[in-house]
Amino acid sequence: MKMVKSVVLAALLVFAPAFGQSALAQDNATAAAAAPAANAAVDSAAATNAADAAPVAAAVPAVAAPPRMKPTEGIGMPKPGEYTLQEQFTSTGRDARWLHDIMLLPIITIISVFVLALMLWVMFRYRRAANPVPSKTSHNTFIEIAWTVIPVFILLAIAVPSLGLLADQYKPAPKDAVTVKVTGYQWYWGYEYPDAGIAEFVSNMLPPEKALANGEPNQLAVDNRLVLPAGRPVKLIITGSDVIHSFAVPSLWVKMDAVPGRLNEKSFTIDKPGVYYGQCSELCGARHGFMPIAIEALPPAQFDQWVLSQGGKLPGAAAPAAAAEATPAAAAPKVAAKSAPVAPAKI
């Protein structure tokens, strides 16, 4: 009996590889036969998706972006030899410049000159040669009242407009404000228009030769500007991705820290169209000095045209009217957004 079992087991061991190869060949043949059908199904699904997407693409008209605005020398940028504030193009900026130039500078100058003159007079008038017997005056009521009351009035004169200016700078933006999310990276800026549906695109400094060729200031020109409307309220939501940055545009009186994990808001209205330059104003690493800011303020109609040219949408009923007025084009120059992985088509 043991001999029979041994013979049967030996036979199974001998013929088992043959049975396995036969089954594997059968599976391969089945898969090869099914492959053309699967490929045909994928092609059919892709064709169906393309056919479904074609009407949507045809329904969105291609709109030409407005031409890139040329900067004006000395406007929205620093001037050679300038030692005071830049010309301002927002209401809070004008108020701040008035407070600085008309009130603070004269007061500081008068106080400094008065204190210097008083020190020189005391040094000369009460020197040892002119006063062999020192004065024994202990107090002077009039002088003590004067040097208490006069500074109080000076501080009140400065505080009243300063408090109003602070309140204006932190007013919440109106509901119809154009919202832009600003993100600071090492070492460039990212801009996103959530209400218009425009995905984030990045803004890098142009090389010196390209900046000069475009007629823009060196180390301030960028490839993709932050485009905003002139005459409309704007709300910036500012944050950081890695370290603390600071979004600062002096001619618009805008300066707000970009802190990772925190959203800071800044609202303002640009008075007139133009190009306004700024820089990161918080030490953020090796290339901190090479992440400039360029804001291109367009007239409202041109801004709407730019939004449509980027594939965005306009709020409310303004979209159809702006789309009808915009100039159609075969292909509009669209700002390059950050690349995202393409999802595979469903079978």
Number of C-alpha atoms within 10 A of each C-alpha: 5 6 7 9 10 10 10 11 10 11 11 11 10 11 10 10 11 10 11 11 11 10 12 11 11 11 12 11 11 11 12 10 11 11 11 11 11 13 11 11 13 15 13 13 15 15 12 12 13 11 11 11 11 11 10 9 10 9 8 11 18 21 25 20 24 18 9 11 12 12 19 13 12 11 17 23 22 19 11 7 6 8 8 10 15 19 18 20 23 19 18 21 22 16 17 20 19 13 16 15 13 11 14 13 11 12 14 11 10 11 11 12 11 12 11 11 12 12 12 11 12 10 11 12 12 13 12 11 9 10 10 9 8 10 8 6 6 5 8 8 7 8 9 10 10 11 10 10 10 11 11 12 11 11 10 12 12 15 12 10 16 15 11 12 17 12 11 15 18 12 12 12 18 11 9 11 16 21 21 23 18 24 25 27 20 18 20 19 26 22 24 21 18 14 14 19 14 19 18 21 18 22 23 20 22 22 14 15 10 15 18 13 8 14 14 20 17 15 17 23 27 25 14 21 23 21 17 26 23 22 17 17 19 21 21 22 20 24 27 24 17 16 16 20 30 22 24 20 22 21 22 25 22 18 16 20 21 27 19 17 9 12 16 15 20 17 20 26 21 22 17 15 17 20 22 24 25 23 21 26 19 17 13 18 12 9 11 17 16 17 25 25 25 24 20 22 23 24 17 15 14 19 20 27 24 24 23 26 26 22 18 19 18 18 13 7 8 11 16 13 11 18 20 11 12 22 15 15 13 8 12 17 15 15 19 13 15 10 9 6 5 6 6 6 9 8 10
